[in-house]
């Protein structure tokens, strides 16, 4: 019996020593496909969430606009009523306009923007806007002595600051 071996090369020996890699590559490809599928689903979920949020935000915005407009309707109605009585007693018209103004101020207060126009308080640049200074010996320096235009709101919910006259320093 002859045991003649075929000559082998180092590459043949290496391929015989290592197990075949095909099953491991298939596992990696399946895992990669699974991850890509989950990634695509997550992107689709995120896109759907964005669309739903935009739709809900638009609905909330429309509801709030309607609620605010409805709060102003009585003011408009009373202005119309005052205009129909414009030819009557002037003092009654003035009183009616004051009442409508008070109603409008109340609407702003209920919406979270109270009116302020206090005097005798220290000047605060967060809530006051200086439109002029006056020389008032009875007032402390940097004190609000007159509100030219009222401010509305408070804290971070300020619509506009009050326009005020401030006492200047006496020298």
C-alpha positions as CSV (number, residue, x, y, z in Angstrom):
1,X,0.0,0.0,0.0
2,X,1.3,3.1,-1.0
3,X,0.4,6.2,0.9
4,X,1.2,8.8,-1.5
5,X,0.1,12.3,-0.4
6,X,-0.6,15.0,-2.7
7,X,1.5,18.0,-2.2
8,X,-0.2,20.7,-0.1
9,X,0.3,24.4,0.0
10,X,0.3,26.6,3.1
11,X,-3.0,28.1,1.9
12,X,-4.7,24.7,1.7
13,X,-3.5,23.9,5.2
14,X,-4.9,27.2,6.5
15,X,-8.3,26.6,4.9
16,X,-8.5,23.1,6.4
17,X,-7.6,24.4,9.8
18,X,-10.2,27.1,10.0
19,X,-14.0,26.3,10.2
20,X,-16.1,27.5,7.3
21,X,-17.3,31.2,7.9
22,X,-20.5,31.1,6.0
23,X,-23.0,30.5,8.9
24,X,-21.4,33.3,10.9
25,X,-21.7,35.8,8.0
26,X,-25.3,34.8,7.6
27,X,-26.0,35.6,11.3
28,X,-24.3,39.0,11.0
29,X,-26.3,39.8,7.8
30,X,-29.6,38.8,9.5
31,X,-28.7,40.9,12.6
32,X,-27.9,43.9,10.3
33,X,-31.2,43.5,8.5
34,X,-33.0,43.4,11.8
35,X,-31.3,46.6,13.0
36,X,-32.0,48.4,9.7
37,X,-35.7,47.4,9.9
38,X,-35.9,48.6,13.5
39,X,-34.2,51.9,12.5
40,X,-36.6,52.5,9.6
41,X,-39.6,51.8,11.9
42,X,-38.2,54.2,14.5
43,X,-37.8,56.9,11.9
44,X,-41.4,56.3,10.7
45,X,-42.7,56.5,14.3
46,X,-40.8,59.7,14.8
47,X,-42.2,61.2,11.6
48,X,-45.7,60.2,12.7
49,X,-45.2,61.7,16.1
50,X,-44.1,65.0,14.6
51,X,-47.1,65.1,12.3
52,X,-49.5,64.3,15.2
53,X,-47.9,66.9,17.4
54,X,-48.1,69.6,14.7
55,X,-51.8,68.7,14.2
56,X,-52.6,68.8,17.9
57,X,-50.7,72.1,18.3
58,X,-52.7,73.7,15.5
59,X,-55.9,72.5,17.1
60,X,-54.9,74.0,20.5
61,X,-53.9,77.2,18.8
62,X,-57.2,77.5,17.0
63,X,-59.2,76.7,20.2
64,X,-57.2,79.4,22.1
65,X,-57.8,82.0,19.4
66,X,-61.5,81.3,19.4
67,X,-61.6,81.5,23.2
68,X,-59.8,84.9,23.2
69,X,-62.0,86.3,20.4
70,X,-65.1,85.1,22.3
71,X,-63.9,87.0,25.4
72,X,-63.7,90.2,23.3
73,X,-67.1,89.9,21.8
74,X,-69.0,91.6,24.6
75,X,-66.6,94.6,24.4
76,X,-67.3,94.9,20.7
77,X,-71.0,94.6,21.3
78,X,-70.9,97.4,23.9
79,X,-68.8,99.6,21.6
80,X,-71.5,99.2,18.9
81,X,-74.2,100.0,21.5
82,X,-72.2,103.2,22.5
83,X,-72.0,104.2,18.9
84,X,-75.8,103.9,18.4
85,X,-76.2,106.4,21.3
86,X,-73.6,108.8,20.1
87,X,-76.2,111.5,19.4
88,X,-77.7,111.4,22.9
89,X,-76.4,112.9,26.1
90,X,-72.6,113.3,25.9
91,X,-72.1,112.5,29.6
92,X,-73.9,109.2,29.1
93,X,-71.7,108.3,26.1
94,X,-68.5,109.2,28.1
95,X,-69.8,107.0,30.9
96,X,-70.5,104.2,28.5
97,X,-67.1,104.4,26.9
98,X,-65.5,104.2,30.4
99,X,-67.6,101.1,31.2
100,X,-66.5,99.5,27.9
101,X,-62.8,100.3,28.7
102,X,-63.2,98.7,32.2
103,X,-64.7,95.7,30.5
104,X,-61.8,95.4,28.1
105,X,-59.3,95.8,31.0
106,X,-61.2,93.0,32.8
107,X,-60.9,90.7,29.7
108,X,-57.1,91.3,29.7
109,X,-57.0,90.5,33.4
110,X,-58.9,87.3,32.9
111,X,-56.5,86.3,30.1
112,X,-53.6,86.7,32.5
113,X,-52.5,90.3,31.7
114,X,-53.5,92.6,34.6
115,X,-53.2,96.4,34.1
116,X,-50.8,98.3,36.3
117,X,-50.2,102.0,36.4
118,X,-49.1,102.7,40.0
119,X,-47.2,105.8,41.0
120,X,-45.0,106.4,44.0
121,X,-43.1,103.1,43.4
122,X,-39.4,102.8,42.6
123,X,-38.6,102.7,38.9
124,X,-38.1,99.1,37.7
125,X,-36.8,98.6,34.2
126,X,-38.5,95.2,34.0
127,X,-42.0,96.7,34.2
128,X,-41.5,100.4,33.4
129,X,-40.4,102.3,30.3
130,X,-39.1,105.9,31.0
131,X,-40.6,108.4,28.7
132,X,-39.5,111.4,30.6
133,X,-38.1,112.8,33.9
134,X,-39.5,115.5,36.1
135,X,-38.0,117.6,38.9
136,X,-40.3,116.8,41.9
137,X,-38.9,117.8,45.3
138,X,-41.6,115.7,47.1
139,X,-40.6,112.4,45.4
140,X,-37.5,110.3,46.0
141,X,-35.1,110.1,43.0
142,X,-35.9,107.3,40.6
143,X,-39.6,107.1,41.7
144,X,-42.5,106.8,39.3
145,X,-44.5,110.0,39.6
146,X,-46.8,109.6,36.6
147,X,-48.0,106.7,34.4
148,X,-48.4,108.1,30.9
149,X,-49.5,104.7,29.5
150,X,-50.5,101.7,31.6
151,X,-48.6,98.4,31.4
152,X,-50.2,95.0,31.1
153,X,-49.0,91.6,32.4
154,X,-46.7,90.5,35.1
155,X,-43.4,88.8,35.3
156,X,-42.5,86.8,32.2
157,X,-46.0,87.3,30.8
158,X,-45.7,91.0,30.2
159,X,-47.5,92.4,27.1
160,X,-45.9,95.8,27.4
161,X,-44.3,97.9,30.1
162,X,-45.9,100.9,31.6
163,X,-44.7,104.2,30.1
164,X,-43.8,106.4,33.1
165,X,-42.4,109.8,34.2
166,X,-39.7,109.3,36.8
167,X,-38.4,111.8,39.3
168,X,-34.8,112.8,38.6
169,X,-32.0,113.2,41.2
170,X,-31.9,116.6,42.8
171,X,-28.5,118.2,42.7
